[in-house]
Amino acid sequence: MNKALLLAVKDLRVLLSDKGNIFWVFGFPVLFALFFGAIYSSAGEGPSGMKIAIADEDNSEYSNSYVSKLESNDALDIICMSRDEAIDHVRKGKVSAAVVLKKGIGDGFEALFDNDDPKLEIASDPSRRMESGYLQGLLVKAQFEALSNKFTDTKWMKGQIDLWRDDINKAGDANGLDTDQAKLYLDVIDSLDTLMTDVNQADFQDGFDGDMLSFAKLDVNREREGPIAPFQITFPQVLLWGFMGCTATFAISIVKERTSGTFDRLRIGPIGRVHILGGKGLACFFTCILIMCILTVGAKAIFKMPMGNRVLFVPAALCTILCFVGLMMFICTLGRTEQSVGAAGWAMLMIMGMLGGAMMPLAFMPSWMRSFSHISPVKWGIYALEGAVWRNFTLAEMIGPCSILLTIGIVFFSLGVVMLRKQES
């Protein structure tokens, strides 16, 4: 055991003597953490700076108010242009969507809620469906805000009442509307007309500002099933990138020692193959532990990330590290030169990363891709870490992914030792 520890210390000193190794093992995961932390720090606030083309063909008081409501929203960047230009901008990908306010949209309620001939049209970029869904919510919000100005205008409301009265009379003449029903509708409209005549404009405005309808906010502590902080989503990814970088670096170092003769010189002394491989595994293990500590402290200090279950985080991280130590031993046998092992190793790790969720969080992956992720040890590493960081796993629930990680690590380590013996023979 002492021999393996001394060899591990030797490998760590060699690792730290190469600036390139320091960057890929320590610097790259930190940069990855800062990059994705900055992206996800504003998660939940919705898209920002969405470029939207507006074609106002009505140019009425209502349409101008509607456009003003959209322009006041920080999430949107409004550009006014003609209908053809707006649609062409969407086709070329210059804007997320085009909104066309057709002529007559400001005529009244019938124009706003006419399903047969909608006065508002949307042309959205098919590649930006999430932005399109978010935009539709903003459009509805702006529509109600613009309508609120109409509701508080008694003159406009009286004009609408006259239109409704005419519609009821026409319906009775043309469609044979029952006299009692027509009278009932007209009585309601006459009452509303009287209200609009007698009400004071200022009092009416105040009523819609909140005096007419008041409410109190209730504090609700709901049971949370997802992450508390946005960076919790990507923190397991960050750790896995650090572990993968460490795995590739130590796999290449084994090949380097074999090609330079260091491996054979160590074998001449009273050091067996078990000690050499054990030393490499320990060095890789200790380096991954150091990476984990640096990134964990940084996540809490910079992004104020809560850890979740600290007790289960330790076994989840250790099992993930042991899995990649075994994977490191297998990768070093994928070639006989540093270049071949580096290329094959990173190709293998990148495929595992893409399938396992290291490039896109598992929570955001489509269901069919998550089914393929089961073959990747990266997936199980992220799943175990997520279980401790924000999924609130119990000890029984953590046993499954940790067992899979240890099994994968043992299998790959054993394959690596067998293949290394064959290559030396």
C-alpha positions, 0 to 999 in steps of 0.5 A: 500500500505504501508503494502505491501511495508513493507512486500516486504522489509521484503522479500528482507531482507530474500532473501539477508540473504540466500547465496543460494538465492543470488547465484541463483537470482544474481550469476547464471545469471551473470555466464550465461552472462559471459559464453555465452558472451565469446562464442558469442564474436567471432561470425562471425569469423567462427569455429576454430581448426577444426581437418581435416585428409588429405590423400595425395595419389598424393604426387606431387608439387601441392598436397604438396602446397595444403596441405601447404595452408590448414595448414597455415589456423588458422581455421584448425588443419591438421593431415596427414594419410592414406585414410583408417585411415582418413575415420576411424577417421571420423567414430569415431568422432575424426576429423570433416572431411577427405580430400583425394587427389587422385593420379593425382590431380597435373597433370594439369587442366584436373585432377583438373576439371574432373567431371567424376573422381574427384581427391579430395574427402571429407568424413565429419561427418554427425553430423557436417554439419555446419563445413562441409560447412565451410570446403568446402569453405576453400578447394576451397580457398586453391585450388585457392591459390595453382593454383595461383602458377601454373599460374605464372609458365611459364614452367608449363603453356607451358606444359598445352598448349601442352596438350590442343593443342593435345586434340584439334587435337585428337578431330578433328580426332576422333569427326569430329571437324569443321576445322574452329573451330579447327583453331580458338582454335589453334590460341588462344592456339598459341597466349598464347604459344607465350606469355608464351615464350616471357614474363619475368617470374618476370614480369608475377609473378608481374602481378598476385601479383596485378599489372595486376589487381588492384581494390579499396575498397569501403565503404558501409554502409548497412542497418543492420537487425540483431544484431550489437554485438554478445552478443546482441543475448544472452542478452535477454536469460540472462535476462530471466534466471535471471527472472526465477531464481527469480520466482522460489526462491520467489515461494518457499519462499511463501511455506516456510512461509506457512509450517513454520506458518509465513503466518498464523501469518501474517494473525492474525495481521491487514494484509490481504491476498492481502497485503501478496501476494502484498508484495511477488509480489513487492519483486519479481518485485524489485528483477527482476529490480535489476537483470536487472540493474546489467546485463545491466550495465555488458553487456555494461561494459564488452561486450560493447553491444549497447542497441538499442532502450532504450525507448522501452527496459524499457516497454519490460523489465517491461512487462516481469517482470510482467509476471513472477511475475504472474507466480511466484504466480501460481508456489507456488501453485503446491505443499505443500512443498518446495521440491515439489514446487521447483521441479515442478516449475523448471520443468515447467520453464525449459520446457518453457525455452527450447520451448521459446529460453532461452537455444538456441536463437530463431534466431538459432532455427529450424522453427518447434520449433519456432512454438511450442515456441508460447505457452511459455511466455519465448518466448514472453519475449525474443521476446519483449527484442530482439525487443528493443535490436536489432530487432529495433521494433517500438512502434506499433510492441512492443504492441503485445508481451507486451500485450501477456506478461501482459495477461499471467501474469494476468491469472497466478496471478489470477489462483495462488490466486484462487488455494491458497485460495482453499488450505487454505480452 
